[in-house]
Amino acid sequence: MEDDIQSRLDSIAPLIVEGSPHAVALGFRIDKLSPGKAFMSAPYDESLVGDPDTGTLHGGVITALLDHVCGMAAFGGLGARDTPSTLDLRIDYMRPARSGRDIHAEAECLKSHGLVAFVRATAHDGDPADPVAIAQAAFMITKASKAAQERALKAMRGEHPL
């Protein structure tokens, strides 16, 4: 079988959330993953509400979702071989998420060169034209990110805990 980027993404996709205890705890789901593009969602969960009076999800959930989806788009944009680390993440919150609604995030790698990737993303609660937040990010493959990737792979193989 030809070793192309989509094949690598398809083989690693199940581990992207399962390999991150934080993503598992927040209930993240991968909706679609392709070279340079990623789609994820976070289900609404009352335990993740930041404002009990309105039922709005905590902004940290949206931040984590945007960071994760941007990282996945950067991973694919950089060839889907090495896990990159977040260098910079800027999030502009446009409005509160609506109570009871899942959050969907879409990210696209705009450019990658060498070890660096630049990504743009949107988070919404049902209408992509009415975003909850938008993000721009830069990711880089580093010694530390390669070491973390190796630890995660070993833990998933049962060789040692994270």
C-alpha positions as CSV (number, residue, x, y, z in Angstrom):
1,M,0.0,0.0,0.0
2,E,1.3,3.4,-0.9
3,D,2.5,5.4,2.1
4,D,0.6,8.7,1.5
5,I,-0.4,11.3,4.0
6,Q,-4.1,10.3,4.1
7,S,-3.1,6.7,4.9
8,R,-1.0,7.9,7.8
9,L,-3.8,10.1,9.0
10,D,-6.3,7.3,8.8
11,S,-4.0,5.0,10.8
12,I,-3.3,7.5,13.5
13,A,-6.8,9.1,13.8
14,P,-8.1,6.8,16.5
15,L,-5.1,7.6,18.7
16,I,-5.4,11.4,18.4
17,V,-8.0,11.7,21.0
18,E,-7.4,8.5,22.9
19,G,-3.7,9.4,23.2
20,S,-4.6,12.7,25.0
21,P,-6.1,12.2,28.5
22,H,-7.2,15.9,28.4
23,A,-9.1,15.4,25.1
24,V,-10.7,12.2,26.5
25,A,-11.8,13.9,29.6
26,L,-13.4,16.7,27.6
27,G,-15.2,14.2,25.3
28,F,-13.6,15.4,22.0
29,R,-14.5,13.6,18.8
30,I,-12.7,13.6,15.5
31,D,-15.3,14.3,12.8
32,K,-12.9,14.3,9.7
33,L,-9.2,14.4,9.1
34,S,-7.5,15.1,5.8
35,P,-4.1,16.5,4.8
36,G,-4.0,20.0,6.2
37,K,-7.6,20.0,7.4
38,A,-9.3,18.8,10.6
39,F,-12.8,18.8,12.0
40,M,-13.5,18.0,15.6
41,S,-16.3,18.5,18.1
42,A,-16.9,18.7,21.8
43,P,-20.2,17.5,23.1
44,Y,-22.2,19.7,25.5
45,D,-21.7,18.4,29.0
46,E,-23.1,20.2,32.1
47,S,-19.9,19.3,34.0
48,L,-18.0,21.6,31.6
49,V,-20.3,24.7,32.1
50,G,-18.4,27.9,33.0
51,D,-21.5,30.0,33.9
52,P,-24.2,28.1,35.7
53,D,-26.7,30.9,35.2
54,T,-26.6,30.7,31.4
55,G,-25.3,27.1,30.9
56,T,-22.5,28.3,28.6
57,L,-19.5,26.0,28.3
58,H,-16.3,27.2,29.9
59,G,-14.0,29.0,27.5
60,G,-11.2,26.6,28.4
61,V,-13.1,23.8,26.6
62,I,-13.3,25.9,23.5
63,T,-9.6,26.9,23.8
64,A,-8.6,23.2,24.2
65,L,-10.7,22.2,21.3
66,L,-9.3,24.9,19.0
67,D,-5.7,24.0,20.1
68,H,-6.3,20.3,19.4
69,V,-8.0,20.8,16.0
70,C,-5.3,23.3,14.9
71,G,-2.6,20.8,16.0
72,M,-4.3,18.1,13.9
73,A,-4.4,20.3,10.8
74,A,-0.7,21.2,11.4
75,F,0.2,17.5,11.8
76,G,-1.4,16.7,8.4
77,G,0.0,19.9,6.8
78,L,3.5,18.9,7.9
79,G,3.2,15.4,6.3
80,A,1.7,13.4,9.2
81,R,4.9,11.9,10.5
82,D,5.9,14.0,13.6
83,T,3.6,15.6,16.2
84,P,4.1,19.4,16.3
85,S,4.0,21.6,19.4
86,T,2.0,24.8,19.7
87,L,4.2,27.8,19.3
88,D,1.5,30.4,19.3
89,L,-2.3,30.3,19.6
90,R,-4.4,33.4,19.4
91,I,-8.2,33.0,20.0
92,D,-10.8,35.7,19.5
93,Y,-14.0,34.9,21.2
94,M,-16.9,36.3,19.2
95,R,-19.8,35.4,21.5
96,P,-20.8,32.9,24.2
97,A,-21.7,29.4,23.0
98,R,-25.4,28.5,23.3
99,S,-26.4,26.3,26.2
100,G,-27.0,22.7,25.3
101,R,-25.2,22.8,22.0
102,D,-22.1,20.8,20.9
103,I,-19.2,22.9,19.8
104,H,-17.7,22.1,16.3
105,A,-14.3,23.2,15.2
106,E,-12.7,23.3,11.8
107,A,-9.1,24.0,11.1
108,E,-7.0,24.4,8.0
109,C,-3.2,24.5,7.6
110,L,-2.6,27.6,5.5
111,K,1.1,27.1,5.0
112,S,3.8,24.7,6.2
113,H,7.5,24.9,5.5
114,G,10.2,22.8,7.0
115,L,9.3,22.3,10.7
116,V,6.7,25.1,11.0
117,A,3.0,25.2,10.1
118,F,0.5,28.1,10.2
119,V,-3.2,27.3,10.9
120,R,-6.5,29.1,11.0
121,A,-9.6,27.7,12.8
122,T,-13.3,28.4,13.7
123,A,-15.4,27.1,16.5
124,H,-19.2,27.3,16.2
125,D,-22.3,25.7,17.8
126,G,-24.2,24.8,14.7
127,D,-23.7,27.7,12.2
128,P,-20.2,28.1,10.8
129,A,-21.2,31.6,9.6
130,D,-21.9,32.6,13.3
131,P,-18.7,31.5,15.1
132,V,-18.2,31.3,18.8
133,A,-14.5,31.8,18.4
134,I,-11.8,32.0,15.7
135,A,-8.1,31.1,16.1
136,Q,-4.8,31.5,14.4
137,A,-1.9,29.4,15.4
138,A,1.7,28.4,14.6
139,F,3.1,24.9,15.3
140,M,6.6,23.5,15.1
141,I,8.1,20.0,15.3
142,T,10.7,20.1,18.1
143,K,12.8,17.6,20.1
144,A,10.3,17.9,22.9
145,S,7.3,17.2,20.7
146,K,9.1,14.2,19.2
147,A,9.9,12.9,22.7
148,A,6.2,13.4,23.8
149,Q,5.1,11.6,20.7
150,E,7.3,8.6,21.5
151,R,6.1,8.5,25.1
152,A,2.5,8.5,23.9
153,L,3.1,5.7,21.4
154,K,4.8,3.6,24.1
155,A,2.0,4.2,26.6
156,M,-0.6,3.2,23.9
157,R,1.4,0.0,23.3
158,G,1.4,-0.6,27.1
159,E,5.1,-0.2,27.5
160,H,4.9,2.5,30.2
161,P,2.5,5.1,31.5
162,L,2.5,8.7,30.3
